Amino acid sequence: MPVPEPDLTRLRGILNDRRHAAGFTFEQLAEVSGVSRQTLLNISSGKYNGDLRTWLKLSKAFTVTLDELVGDVWG
């Protein structure tokens, strides 16, 4: 049985929802996570999905596991 494809378009909403819930500005999240503000803006607008390193850093910044952070891409 093949593994379903993740819906990477959900990453934009995941970042925006988590950032708002945590009360971070883009600048604050960039500082806490080590991910550049421009990368965060690009993910937030849907121009870029990020890579594994980016999402690992974000999971640490939001103090959740990677699966907790991006698990919703699987539907």
C-alpha positions in Angstrom: 0.0 0.0 0.0 1.6 3.3 -1.1 2.1 6.1 1.3 -0.1 9.1 0.4 1.5 12.3 -0.8 1.7 15.1 1.8 -0.2 18.3 1.1 2.6 20.8 1.3 0.3 23.7 0.7 -0.7 23.2 4.3 2.7 24.3 5.5 1.8 28.0 5.0 -1.1 27.7 7.4 0.8 25.7 9.9 3.5 28.3 10.2 1.0 31.2 10.4 -1.2 29.5 12.9 1.7 28.5 15.2 3.3 31.9 14.9 0.1 33.7 15.8 -0.7 31.3 18.7 2.8 31.8 20.1 2.5 35.6 19.8 5.7 35.9 17.7 6.4 38.5 15.1 8.4 37.4 12.1 11.4 39.1 13.6 11.0 37.4 17.0 10.5 34.0 15.4 13.6 34.5 13.3 15.6 35.3 16.3 14.3 32.4 18.4 14.5 29.8 15.6 17.6 30.8 13.7 15.5 30.8 10.5 15.8 34.0 8.5 13.0 36.4 8.5 12.9 36.3 4.7 12.5 32.5 4.7 9.7 32.8 7.2 8.0 35.4 5.1 8.4 33.1 2.0 6.9 30.1 3.8 4.1 32.3 5.2 3.1 33.5 1.8 3.3 30.1 0.1 6.3 31.0 -2.1 8.5 28.4 -0.4 7.8 25.2 1.6 11.1 25.2 3.6 13.4 22.2 4.0 13.8 19.7 6.8 16.4 21.9 8.6 14.0 24.8 8.6 11.1 22.8 10.0 13.3 21.2 12.7 14.4 24.6 13.8 10.8 25.8 13.9 9.7 22.8 15.9 12.4 23.6 18.5 11.2 27.3 18.6 7.6 26.2 19.1 8.7 23.5 21.6 6.9 20.7 19.8 8.0 17.6 17.9 8.4 17.8 14.2 5.5 15.4 13.8 3.3 17.7 16.0 4.3 20.6 13.9 3.9 19.3 10.4 1.8 16.1 10.8 -1.3 17.8 9.4 0.2 17.8 5.9 -0.9 14.1 5.8 -4.6 15.1 6.0 
